[in-house]
Amino acid sequence: MKIGIIGAGQIGSALIRLYRKAGHSVKMTNASKVEKLEALESETGAKAVPLNEVVKDVDVLVISVPLIEIPKLAKSLGESISLDTIIIDTTNYYPIRDGRIEEIENGMLESIFVSNQLSRPVIKVYNSILAGSLCQAGLPNGTNSRIALPISGDDKQAKQVVATLLSDSGFDAFDIGNLSDSWRQQPGSPVYCTDLNLSQLRRNIQKAQKEFLPERRELALQFILKQNPALWLEWWRDCVTNNRIVYETDLND
Ligand SMILES: NC(=O)c1ccc[n+]([C@@H]2O[C@H](COP(=O)([O-])OP(=O)(O)OC[C@H]3O[C@@H](n4cnc5c(N)ncnc54)[C@H](OP(=O)(O)O)[C@@H]3O)[C@@H](O)[C@H]2O)c1
């Protein structure tokens, strides 16, 4: 597949490596100068390009930037994304980083906010896995203990394409429904960054409680705030453990 990736941070760079390893053709861009991506370019063979180039002639466009960047990004992109391109949204809302976004505070789902800003349908996926798990916990297709991730969106065909890509990157897919159901995979849910296999994911997606999401998100965040951000590859497993406790994840198979 031909893939464009906007944002080459923790999640974006992990996806760039995984997609290249699976043999996909990847273009990438960031907020600052593309020269910052030279090392990743020579390591992976993904091509660093400006924003207007990253959306050209791609089957899938992954948007992996802080949520607060989305309105600005949408303005820069205008109508440049082809209607045939599937858009993956990996974003999450964290007021401590993104500031207060009134629409979301008033109940709009995070990926509906993104979709509205872009004026395009999006598929929500990869928002509910820590970058550490994405880098280090993927497994080949067919492995029993493989981590499964929720996918939501309104276009069934697009979700099938995304499920294939997800499997190529080392993870099972579980379609949880339309974008209006995507609150079930937002921060605060028992499936959020808790590294579940398919049967655990199936059960826990039903246990998500919308009214508890923001409160539990803030509670789980307290663990992250105590860690050294530069050492994230050392503490992500403890973060998963903490999330499972705070989000009351049921670990029975
Ligand atoms: N980290 C995780 O474990 C995790 C897990 C699941 C979901 N997420 C979500 O995924 C998204 C990305 O997270 P992350 O941790 O990868 O973030 P990050 O490490 O801070 O990286 C953000 C990337 O986005 C780029 N960027 C920012 N604004 C941009 C713009 N206007 N146009 C183009 N590129 C832009 C940055 O470019 P520069 O490098 O040039 O600044 C950087 O490459 C967030 O919404 C986050 O909540 C994160």
The ligand as a Gaussian input file, in Angstrom:
#p B3LYP/6-31G(d) Opt

LIG

0 1
 N        2.533000       8.463000      22.665000
 C        1.627000       7.521000      22.834000
 O        1.876000       6.519000      23.533000
 C        0.277000       7.638000      22.161000
 C       -0.549000       6.505000      22.165000
 C       -1.751000       6.527000      21.458000
 C       -2.151000       7.693000      20.821000
 N       -1.358000       8.815000      20.883000
 C       -1.869000      10.034000      20.220000
 O       -1.296000      10.104000      18.920000
 C       -0.988000      11.470000      18.594000
 C        0.523000      11.601000      18.386000
 O        1.151000      11.257000      19.605000
 P        2.731000      11.155000      19.758000
 O        2.962000      10.722000      21.158000
 O        3.307000      10.415000      18.626000
 O        3.120000      12.698000      19.644000
 P        4.580000      13.343000      19.554000
 O        5.614000      12.335000      19.926000
 O        4.507000      14.629000      20.282000
 O        4.740000      13.642000      17.993000
 C        3.909000      14.534000      17.332000
 C        4.371000      14.628000      15.892000
 O        3.431000      15.464000      15.202000
 C        4.151000      16.431000      14.462000
 N        3.278000      17.595000      14.312000
 C        2.768000      18.388000      15.270000
 N        1.992000      19.335000      14.708000
 C        2.001000      19.122000      13.381000
 C        1.430000      19.781000      12.273000
 N        0.639000      20.854000      12.435000
 N        1.697000      19.303000      11.030000
 C        2.494000      18.226000      10.842000
 N        3.076000      17.565000      11.865000
 C        2.829000      18.002000      13.118000
 C        5.404000      16.707000      15.282000
 O        6.393000      17.284000      14.444000
 P        7.775000      17.888000      15.048000
 O        8.566000      16.689000      15.523000
 O        8.401000      18.551000      13.891000
 O        7.382000      18.805000      16.174000
 C        5.751000      15.279000      15.703000
 O        6.435000      14.599000      14.676000
 C       -1.495000      12.302000      19.775000
 O       -2.790000      12.785000      19.509000
 C       -1.518000      11.316000      20.930000
 O       -2.469000      11.656000      21.917000
 C       -0.145000       8.800000      21.525000

